[in-house]
Amino acid sequence: MKELVEKINAQIADLQVNAAAQVEKGNKAAGTRARKAALELSKLLKEFRKVSVEEAKK
């Protein structure tokens, strides 16, 4: 679970950096990277929810 949280934090950091570059500088490639990070983050958060529920049942 700790590894999963680290992956989530890394994706959040990527999203923040690329979204800021898109908004502040109009960097279209950064927007694409931000959207990709958001999609991956969504998958990781679903996995976190699943693991968290399993841990709570123990």
N, CA, C and O atoms as a Tripos MOL2 file, in Angstrom:
@<TRIPOS>MOLECULE
protein
  232   231    58     0     0
PROTEIN
NO_CHARGES

@<TRIPOS>ATOM
      1 N           0.8340   -1.1910    0.0000 N.3       1 MET1
      2 CA          0.0000    0.0000    0.0000 C.3       1 MET1
      3 C           0.8790    1.2540    0.0000 C.2       1 MET1
      4 O           0.5450    2.2620   -0.6240 O.2       1 MET1
      5 N           2.0040    1.1740    0.7100 N.am      2 LYS2
      6 CA          2.9110    2.3170    0.7660 C.3       2 LYS2
      7 C           3.4400    2.6590   -0.6300 C.2       2 LYS2
      8 O           3.5520    3.8310   -0.9900 O.2       2 LYS2
      9 N           3.7590    1.6340   -1.4000 N.am      3 GLU3
     10 CA          4.2540    1.8330   -2.7680 C.3       3 GLU3
     11 C           3.1810    2.4870   -3.6360 C.2       3 GLU3
     12 O           3.4860    3.3470   -4.4630 O.2       3 GLU3
     13 N           1.9440    2.0860   -3.4480 N.am      4 LEU4
     14 CA          0.8330    2.6620   -4.1970 C.3       4 LEU4
     15 C           0.6690    4.1460   -3.8760 C.2       4 LEU4
     16 O           0.4330    4.9540   -4.7750 O.2       4 LEU4
     17 N           0.7910    4.5010   -2.6180 N.am      5 VAL5
     18 CA          0.6890    5.9120   -2.2140 C.3       5 VAL5
     19 C           1.8310    6.7240   -2.8220 C.2       5 VAL5
     20 O           1.6330    7.8700   -3.2260 O.2       5 VAL5
     21 N           3.0160    6.1380   -2.8850 N.am      6 GLU6
     22 CA          4.1560    6.8340   -3.4990 C.3       6 GLU6
     23 C           3.9080    7.0760   -4.9910 C.2       6 GLU6
     24 O           4.2410    8.1400   -5.5130 O.2       6 GLU6
     25 N           3.3250    6.0890   -5.6730 N.am      7 LYS7
     26 CA          3.0010    6.2480   -7.0970 C.3       7 LYS7
     27 C           1.9590    7.3540   -7.2910 C.2       7 LYS7
     28 O           2.0530    8.1500   -8.2250 O.2       7 LYS7
     29 N           0.9770    7.3910   -6.4050 N.am      8 ILE8
     30 CA         -0.0630    8.4270   -6.4820 C.3       8 ILE8
     31 C           0.5650    9.8030   -6.3000 C.2       8 ILE8
     32 O           0.2570   10.7300   -7.0490 O.2       8 ILE8
     33 N           1.4350    9.9420   -5.3170 N.am      9 ASN9
     34 CA          2.0980   11.2270   -5.0780 C.3       9 ASN9
     35 C           2.9470   11.6570   -6.2660 C.2       9 ASN9
     36 O           2.9960   12.8430   -6.5930 O.2       9 ASN9
     37 N           3.6150   10.7080   -6.9160 N.am     10 ALA10
     38 CA          4.4340   11.0220   -8.0870 C.3      10 ALA10
     39 C           3.5530   11.5090   -9.2380 C.2      10 ALA10
     40 O           3.9180   12.4540   -9.9380 O.2      10 ALA10
     41 N           2.4030   10.8760   -9.4370 N.am     11 GLN11
     42 CA          1.4950   11.2900  -10.5090 C.3      11 GLN11
     43 C           0.9100   12.6710  -10.2280 C.2      11 GLN11
     44 O           0.7330   13.4750  -11.1430 O.2      11 GLN11
     45 N           0.6140   12.9380   -8.9710 N.am     12 ILE12
     46 CA          0.0960   14.2620   -8.5970 C.3      12 ILE12
     47 C           1.1420   15.3260   -8.9060 C.2      12 ILE12
     48 O           0.8160   16.3920   -9.4290 O.2      12 ILE12
     49 N           2.3970   15.0370   -8.5820 N.am     13 ALA13
     50 CA          3.4740   15.9940   -8.8520 C.3      13 ALA13
     51 C           3.6160   16.2340  -10.3570 C.2      13 ALA13
     52 O           3.7720   17.3760  -10.7890 O.2      13 ALA13
     53 N           3.5640   15.1700  -11.1540 N.am     14 ASP14
     54 CA          3.6440   15.3100  -12.6130 C.3      14 ASP14
     55 C           2.4880   16.1520  -13.1350 C.2      14 ASP14
     56 O           2.6770   17.0340  -13.9720 O.2      14 ASP14
     57 N           1.3060   15.8750  -12.6400 N.am     15 LEU15
     58 CA          0.1230   16.6120  -13.0610 C.3      15 LEU15
     59 C           0.2640   18.0920  -12.7380 C.2      15 LEU15
     60 O          -0.0400   18.9410  -13.5760 O.2      15 LEU15
     61 N           0.7170   18.4060  -11.5460 N.am     16 GLN16
     62 CA          0.8670   19.8040  -11.1390 C.3      16 GLN16
     63 C           1.8660   20.5450  -12.0160 C.2      16 GLN16
     64 O           1.6030   21.6620  -12.4610 O.2      16 GLN16
     65 N           3.0010   19.9250  -12.2590 N.am     17 VAL17
     66 CA          4.0520   20.5670  -13.0730 C.3      17 VAL17
     67 C           3.5530   20.8240  -14.4880 C.2      17 VAL17
     68 O           3.6960   21.9310  -15.0090 O.2      17 VAL17
     69 N           2.9680   19.8040  -15.1120 N.am     18 ASN18
     70 CA          2.5400   19.9340  -16.4990 C.3      18 ASN18
     71 C           1.3120   20.8270  -16.6580 C.2      18 ASN18
     72 O           1.2070   21.5690  -17.6350 O.2      18 ASN18
     73 N           0.3930   20.7590  -15.7120 N.am     19 ALA19
     74 CA         -0.7820   21.6310  -15.7860 C.3      19 ALA19
     75 C          -0.3670   23.0900  -15.6240 C.2      19 ALA19
     76 O          -0.9010   23.9690  -16.3010 O.2      19 ALA19
     77 N           0.5750   23.3460  -14.7360 N.am     20 ALA20
     78 CA          1.0660   24.7120  -14.5480 C.3      20 ALA20
     79 C           1.7490   25.2210  -15.8120 C.2      20 ALA20
     80 O           1.5690   26.3770  -16.1950 O.2      20 ALA20
     81 N           2.5330   24.3620  -16.4610 N.am     21 ALA21
     82 CA          3.2160   24.7610  -17.6950 C.3      21 ALA21
     83 C           2.2010   25.0780  -18.7860 C.2      21 ALA21
     84 O           2.3930   26.0110  -19.5670 O.2      21 ALA21
     85 N           1.1280   24.3080  -18.8390 N.am     22 GLN22
     86 CA          0.1020   24.5600  -19.8550 C.3      22 GLN22
     87 C          -0.6110   25.8820  -19.5850 C.2      22 GLN22
     88 O          -0.8070   26.6850  -20.4970 O.2      22 GLN22
     89 N          -0.9940   26.1020  -18.3440 N.am     23 VAL23
     90 CA         -1.7610   27.2940  -17.9940 C.3      23 VAL23
     91 C          -0.9060   28.5560  -18.0990 C.2      23 VAL23
     92 O          -1.3330   29.5560  -18.6770 O.2      23 VAL23
     93 N           0.2890   28.5040  -17.5420 N.am     24 GLU24
     94 CA          1.1300   29.6990  -17.4690 C.3      24 GLU24
     95 C           1.8320   30.0290  -18.7780 C.2      24 GLU24
     96 O           1.9870   31.1980  -19.1300 O.2      24 GLU24
     97 N           2.2550   28.9920  -19.4950 N.am     25 LYS25
     98 CA          3.0630   29.2270  -20.6870 C.3      25 LYS25
     99 C           2.3540   28.8490  -21.9880 C.2      25 LYS25
    100 O           2.8740   29.1030  -23.0750 O.2      25 LYS25
    101 N           1.1800   28.2490  -21.8820 N.am     26 GLY26
    102 CA          0.4540   27.8360  -23.0780 C.3      26 GLY26
    103 C           1.1090   26.6530  -23.7840 C.2      26 GLY26
    104 O           0.9370   26.4750  -24.9900 O.2      26 GLY26
    105 N           1.8480   25.8570  -23.0460 N.am     27 ASN27
    106 CA          2.5700   24.7170  -23.6020 C.3      27 ASN27
    107 C           1.5880   23.5690  -23.8870 C.2      27 ASN27
    108 O           1.0900   22.9230  -22.9650 O.2      27 ASN27
    109 N           1.3210   23.3290  -25.1740 N.am     28 LYS28
    110 CA          0.3390   22.3020  -25.5470 C.3      28 LYS28
    111 C           0.8140   20.8910  -25.2030 C.2      28 LYS28
    112 O           0.0120   20.0470  -24.8040 O.2      28 LYS28
    113 N           2.1050   20.6350  -25.3550 N.am     29 ALA29
    114 CA          2.6440   19.3090  -25.0270 C.3      29 ALA29
    115 C           2.5000   19.0250  -23.5330 C.2      29 ALA29
    116 O           2.2400   17.8900  -23.1320 O.2      29 ALA29
    117 N           2.6680   20.0510  -22.7210 N.am     30 ALA30
    118 CA          2.4970   19.8770  -21.2720 C.3      30 ALA30
    119 C           1.0460   19.5360  -20.9560 C.2      30 ALA30
    120 O           0.7740   18.7690  -20.0330 O.2      30 ALA30
    121 N           0.1230   20.0990  -21.7110 N.am     31 GLY31
    122 CA         -1.2930   19.7700  -21.5220 C.3      31 GLY31
    123 C          -1.5610   18.3060  -21.7930 C.2      31 GLY31
    124 O          -2.3180   17.6550  -21.0730 O.2      31 GLY31
    125 N          -0.9350   17.7960  -22.8350 N.am     32 THR32
    126 CA         -1.0800   16.3770  -23.1630 C.3      32 THR32
    127 C          -0.5140   15.5100  -22.0450 C.2      32 THR32
    128 O          -1.1240   14.5170  -21.6490 O.2      32 THR32
    129 N           0.6470   15.8890  -21.5450 N.am     33 ARG33
    130 CA          1.2560   15.1310  -20.4370 C.3      33 ARG33
    131 C           0.4020   15.2230  -19.1790 C.2      33 ARG33
    132 O           0.2900   14.2440  -18.4400 O.2      33 ARG33
    133 N          -0.1920   16.3650  -18.9260 N.am     34 ALA34
    134 CA         -1.0510   16.5430  -17.7530 C.3      34 ALA34
    135 C          -2.2920   15.6490  -17.8560 C.2      34 ALA34
    136 O          -2.7040   15.0320  -16.8740 O.2      34 ALA34
    137 N          -2.8710   15.5890  -19.0320 N.am     35 ARG35
    138 CA         -4.0520   14.7270  -19.2160 C.3      35 ARG35
    139 C          -3.6910   13.2620  -19.0350 C.2      35 ARG35
    140 O          -4.4590   12.4980  -18.4500 O.2      35 ARG35
    141 N          -2.5260   12.8680  -19.5360 N.am     36 LYS36
    142 CA         -2.0710   11.4890  -19.3700 C.3      36 LYS36
    143 C          -1.8600   11.1730  -17.8880 C.2      36 LYS36
    144 O          -2.2430   10.1050  -17.4120 O.2      36 LYS36
    145 N          -1.2460   12.1160  -17.1630 N.am     37 ALA37
    146 CA         -1.0250   11.9280  -15.7260 C.3      37 ALA37
    147 C          -2.3610   11.8330  -14.9840 C.2      37 ALA37
    148 O          -2.4960   11.0450  -14.0480 O.2      37 ALA37
    149 N          -3.3450   12.6320  -15.3990 N.am     38 ALA38
    150 CA         -4.6590   12.6030  -14.7560 C.3      38 ALA38
    151 C          -5.3360   11.2460  -14.9730 C.2      38 ALA38
    152 O          -5.9760   10.7110  -14.0680 O.2      38 ALA38
    153 N          -5.1900   10.7090  -16.1580 N.am     39 LEU39
    154 CA         -5.7760    9.4040  -16.4610 C.3      39 LEU39
    155 C          -5.1240    8.3110  -15.6140 C.2      39 LEU39
    156 O          -5.8140    7.4600  -15.0540 O.2      39 LEU39
    157 N          -3.8060    8.3370  -15.5240 N.am     40 GLU40
    158 CA         -3.0860    7.3630  -14.7160 C.3      40 GLU40
    159 C          -3.4270    7.5360  -13.2380 C.2      40 GLU40
    160 O          -3.5650    6.5540  -12.5090 O.2      40 GLU40
    161 N          -3.5610    8.7790  -12.8030 N.am     41 LEU41
    162 CA         -3.9250    9.0580  -11.4160 C.3      41 LEU41
    163 C          -5.2910    8.4720  -11.0920 C.2      41 LEU41
    164 O          -5.4990    7.9150  -10.0140 O.2      41 LEU41
    165 N          -6.2040    8.5980  -12.0160 N.am     42 SER42
    166 CA         -7.5420    8.0360  -11.8270 C.3      42 SER42
    167 C          -7.4690    6.5270  -11.6020 C.2      42 SER42
    168 O          -8.1400    5.9950  -10.7170 O.2      42 SER42
    169 N          -6.6640    5.8460  -12.3920 N.am     43 LYS43
    170 CA         -6.5080    4.3920  -12.2470 C.3      43 LYS43
    171 C          -5.8920    4.0500  -10.8880 C.2      43 LYS43
    172 O          -6.3350    3.1250  -10.2060 O.2      43 LYS43
    173 N          -4.8660    4.8100  -10.5100 N.am     44 LEU44
    174 CA         -4.2120    4.5520   -9.2260 C.3      44 LEU44
    175 C          -5.1520    4.8040   -8.0490 C.2      44 LEU44
    176 O          -5.1160    4.0670   -7.0640 O.2      44 LEU44
    177 N          -5.9800    5.8190   -8.1380 N.am     45 LEU45
    178 CA         -6.9150    6.1140   -7.0520 C.3      45 LEU45
    179 C          -7.9710    5.0180   -6.9170 C.2      45 LEU45
    180 O          -8.3860    4.6920   -5.8050 O.2      45 LEU45
    181 N          -8.4020    4.4540   -8.0300 N.am     46 LYS46
    182 CA         -9.3440    3.3310   -7.9720 C.3      46 LYS46
    183 C          -8.6870    2.1280   -7.3050 C.2      46 LYS46
    184 O          -9.3070    1.4320   -6.5000 O.2      46 LYS46
    185 N          -7.4310    1.8960   -7.6480 N.am     47 GLU47
    186 CA         -6.6880    0.7940   -7.0330 C.3      47 GLU47
    187 C          -6.4990    1.0430   -5.5390 C.2      47 GLU47
    188 O          -6.6070    0.1200   -4.7320 O.2      47 GLU47
    189 N          -6.2160    2.2980   -5.1720 N.am     48 PHE48
    190 CA         -6.0580    2.6470   -3.7590 C.3      48 PHE48
    191 C          -7.3440    2.3610   -2.9950 C.2      48 PHE48
    192 O          -7.3080    1.8040   -1.8980 O.2      48 PHE48
    193 N          -8.4660    2.7380   -3.5680 N.am     49 ARG49
    194 CA         -9.7520    2.5040   -2.9020 C.3      49 ARG49
    195 C          -9.9640    1.0180   -2.6640 C.2      49 ARG49
    196 O         -10.4000    0.6070   -1.5880 O.2      49 ARG49
    197 N          -9.6550    0.2180   -3.6720 N.am     50 LYS50
    198 CA         -9.8220   -1.2290   -3.5790 C.3      50 LYS50
    199 C          -8.9300   -1.8020   -2.4670 C.2      50 LYS50
    200 O          -9.3930   -2.5910   -1.6440 O.2      50 LYS50
    201 N          -7.6730   -1.4080   -2.4460 N.am     51 VAL51
    202 CA         -6.7240   -1.8910   -1.4420 C.3      51 VAL51
    203 C          -7.1180   -1.3970   -0.0470 C.2      51 VAL51
    204 O          -7.0260   -2.1380    0.9320 O.2      51 VAL51
    205 N          -7.5470   -0.1640    0.0310 N.am     52 SER52
    206 CA         -7.9390    0.4150    1.3120 C.3      52 SER52
    207 C          -9.1220   -0.3280    1.9160 C.2      52 SER52
    208 O          -9.1410   -0.5950    3.1170 O.2      52 SER52
    209 N         -10.0900   -0.6580    1.1070 N.am     53 VAL53
    210 CA        -11.2530   -1.4080    1.5880 C.3      53 VAL53
    211 C         -10.8240   -2.7840    2.0790 C.2      53 VAL53
    212 O         -11.3020   -3.2560    3.1100 O.2      53 VAL53
    213 N          -9.9270   -3.4260    1.3430 N.am     54 GLU54
    214 CA         -9.4280   -4.7400    1.7560 C.3      54 GLU54
    215 C          -8.6980   -4.6490    3.1000 C.2      54 GLU54
    216 O          -8.8750   -5.5060    3.9660 O.2      54 GLU54
    217 N          -7.8860   -3.6180    3.2680 N.am     55 GLU55
    218 CA         -7.1600   -3.4370    4.5220 C.3      55 GLU55
    219 C          -8.1210   -3.1730    5.6830 C.2      55 GLU55
    220 O          -7.8820   -3.6330    6.8000 O.2      55 GLU55
    221 N          -9.1810   -2.4530    5.4330 N.am     56 ALA56
    222 CA        -10.1470   -2.1300    6.4790 C.3      56 ALA56
    223 C         -10.9020   -3.3690    6.9540 C.2      56 ALA56
    224 O         -11.3510   -3.4310    8.0990 O.2      56 ALA56
    225 N         -11.0350   -4.3390    6.0770 N.am     57 LYS57
    226 CA        -11.7740   -5.5560    6.4240 C.3      57 LYS57
    227 C         -10.9610   -6.4970    7.3080 C.2      57 LYS57
    228 O         -11.5170   -7.4070    7.9240 O.2      57 LYS57
    229 N          -9.6520   -6.2820    7.3730 N.am     58 LYS58
    230 CA         -8.7930   -7.1950    8.1650 C.3      58 LYS58
    231 C          -8.9350   -6.9530    9.6360 C.2      58 LYS58
    232 O          -8.2890   -7.6270   10.4380 O.2      58 LYS58
@<TRIPOS>BOND
     1     1     2 1
     2     2     3 1
     3     3     4 2
     4     3     5 am
     5     5     6 1
     6     6     7 1
     7     7     8 2
     8     7     9 am
     9     9    10 1
    10    10    11 1
    11    11    12 2
    12    11    13 am
    13    13    14 1
    14    14    15 1
    15    15    16 2
    16    15    17 am
    17    17    18 1
    18    18    19 1
    19    19    20 2
    20    19    21 am
    21    21    22 1
    22    22    23 1
    23    23    24 2
    24    23    25 am
    25    25    26 1
    26    26    27 1
    27    27    28 2
    28    27    29 am
    29    29    30 1
    30    30    31 1
    31    31    32 2
    32    31    33 am
    33    33    34 1
    34    34    35 1
    35    35    36 2
    36    35    37 am
    37    37    38 1
    38    38    39 1
    39    39    40 2
    40    39    41 am
    41    41    42 1
    42    42    43 1
    43    43    44 2
    44    43    45 am
    45    45    46 1
    46    46    47 1
    47    47    48 2
    48    47    49 am
    49    49    50 1
    50    50    51 1
    51    51    52 2
    52    51    53 am
    53    53    54 1
    54    54    55 1
    55    55    56 2
    56    55    57 am
    57    57    58 1
    58    58    59 1
    59    59    60 2
    60    59    61 am
    61    61    62 1
    62    62    63 1
    63    63    64 2
    64    63    65 am
    65    65    66 1
    66    66    67 1
    67    67    68 2
    68    67    69 am
    69    69    70 1
    70    70    71 1
    71    71    72 2
    72    71    73 am
    73    73    74 1
    74    74    75 1
    75    75    76 2
    76    75    77 am
    77    77    78 1
    78    78    79 1
    79    79    80 2
    80    79    81 am
    81    81    82 1
    82    82    83 1
    83    83    84 2
    84    83    85 am
    85    85    86 1
    86    86    87 1
    87    87    88 2
    88    87    89 am
    89    89    90 1
    90    90    91 1
    91    91    92 2
    92    91    93 am
    93    93    94 1
    94    94    95 1
    95    95    96 2
    96    95    97 am
    97    97    98 1
    98    98    99 1
    99    99   100 2
   100    99   101 am
   101   101   102 1
   102   102   103 1
   103   103   104 2
   104   103   105 am
   105   105   106 1
   106   106   107 1
   107   107   108 2
   108   107   109 am
   109   109   110 1
   110   110   111 1
   111   111   112 2
   112   111   113 am
   113   113   114 1
   114   114   115 1
   115   115   116 2
   116   115   117 am
   117   117   118 1
   118   118   119 1
   119   119   120 2
   120   119   121 am
   121   121   122 1
   122   122   123 1
   123   123   124 2
   124   123   125 am
   125   125   126 1
   126   126   127 1
   127   127   128 2
   128   127   129 am
   129   129   130 1
   130   130   131 1
   131   131   132 2
   132   131   133 am
   133   133   134 1
   134   134   135 1
   135   135   136 2
   136   135   137 am
   137   137   138 1
   138   138   139 1
   139   139   140 2
   140   139   141 am
   141   141   142 1
   142   142   143 1
   143   143   144 2
   144   143   145 am
   145   145   146 1
   146   146   147 1
   147   147   148 2
   148   147   149 am
   149   149   150 1
   150   150   151 1
   151   151   152 2
   152   151   153 am
   153   153   154 1
   154   154   155 1
   155   155   156 2
   156   155   157 am
   157   157   158 1
   158   158   159 1
   159   159   160 2
   160   159   161 am
   161   161   162 1
   162   162   163 1
   163   163   164 2
   164   163   165 am
   165   165   166 1
   166   166   167 1
   167   167   168 2
   168   167   169 am
   169   169   170 1
   170   170   171 1
   171   171   172 2
   172   171   173 am
   173   173   174 1
   174   174   175 1
   175   175   176 2
   176   175   177 am
   177   177   178 1
   178   178   179 1
   179   179   180 2
   180   179   181 am
   181   181   182 1
   182   182   183 1
   183   183   184 2
   184   183   185 am
   185   185   186 1
   186   186   187 1
   187   187   188 2
   188   187   189 am
   189   189   190 1
   190   190   191 1
   191   191   192 2
   192   191   193 am
   193   193   194 1
   194   194   195 1
   195   195   196 2
   196   195   197 am
   197   197   198 1
   198   198   199 1
   199   199   200 2
   200   199   201 am
   201   201   202 1
   202   202   203 1
   203   203   204 2
   204   203   205 am
   205   205   206 1
   206   206   207 1
   207   207   208 2
   208   207   209 am
   209   209   210 1
   210   210   211 1
   211   211   212 2
   212   211   213 am
   213   213   214 1
   214   214   215 1
   215   215   216 2
   216   215   217 am
   217   217   218 1
   218   218   219 1
   219   219   220 2
   220   219   221 am
   221   221   222 1
   222   222   223 1
   223   223   224 2
   224   223   225 am
   225   225   226 1
   226   226   227 1
   227   227   228 2
   228   227   229 am
   229   229   230 1
   230   230   231 1
   231   231   232 2
@<TRIPOS>SUBSTRUCTURE
     1 MET1         2 RESIDUE 1 A MET
     2 LYS2         6 RESIDUE 1 A LYS
     3 GLU3        10 RESIDUE 1 A GLU
     4 LEU4        14 RESIDUE 1 A LEU
     5 VAL5        18 RESIDUE 1 A VAL
     6 GLU6        22 RESIDUE 1 A GLU
     7 LYS7        26 RESIDUE 1 A LYS
     8 ILE8        30 RESIDUE 1 A ILE
     9 ASN9        34 RESIDUE 1 A ASN
    10 ALA10       38 RESIDUE 1 A ALA
    11 GLN11       42 RESIDUE 1 A GLN
    12 ILE12       46 RESIDUE 1 A ILE
    13 ALA13       50 RESIDUE 1 A ALA
    14 ASP14       54 RESIDUE 1 A ASP
    15 LEU15       58 RESIDUE 1 A LEU
    16 GLN16       62 RESIDUE 1 A GLN
    17 VAL17       66 RESIDUE 1 A VAL
    18 ASN18       70 RESIDUE 1 A ASN
    19 ALA19       74 RESIDUE 1 A ALA
    20 ALA20       78 RESIDUE 1 A ALA
    21 ALA21       82 RESIDUE 1 A ALA
    22 GLN22       86 RESIDUE 1 A GLN
    23 VAL23       90 RESIDUE 1 A VAL
    24 GLU24       94 RESIDUE 1 A GLU
    25 LYS25       98 RESIDUE 1 A LYS
    26 GLY26      102 RESIDUE 1 A GLY
    27 ASN27      106 RESIDUE 1 A ASN
    28 LYS28      110 RESIDUE 1 A LYS
    29 ALA29      114 RESIDUE 1 A ALA
    30 ALA30      118 RESIDUE 1 A ALA
    31 GLY31      122 RESIDUE 1 A GLY
    32 THR32      126 RESIDUE 1 A THR
    33 ARG33      130 RESIDUE 1 A ARG
    34 ALA34      134 RESIDUE 1 A ALA
    35 ARG35      138 RESIDUE 1 A ARG
    36 LYS36      142 RESIDUE 1 A LYS
    37 ALA37      146 RESIDUE 1 A ALA
    38 ALA38      150 RESIDUE 1 A ALA
    39 LEU39      154 RESIDUE 1 A LEU
    40 GLU40      158 RESIDUE 1 A GLU
    41 LEU41      162 RESIDUE 1 A LEU
    42 SER42      166 RESIDUE 1 A SER
    43 LYS43      170 RESIDUE 1 A LYS
    44 LEU44      174 RESIDUE 1 A LEU
    45 LEU45      178 RESIDUE 1 A LEU
    46 LYS46      182 RESIDUE 1 A LYS
    47 GLU47      186 RESIDUE 1 A GLU
    48 PHE48      190 RESIDUE 1 A PHE
    49 ARG49      194 RESIDUE 1 A ARG
    50 LYS50      198 RESIDUE 1 A LYS
    51 VAL51      202 RESIDUE 1 A VAL
    52 SER52      206 RESIDUE 1 A SER
    53 VAL53      210 RESIDUE 1 A VAL
    54 GLU54      214 RESIDUE 1 A GLU
    55 GLU55      218 RESIDUE 1 A GLU
    56 ALA56      222 RESIDUE 1 A ALA
    57 LYS57      226 RESIDUE 1 A LYS
    58 LYS58      230 RESIDUE 1 A LYS
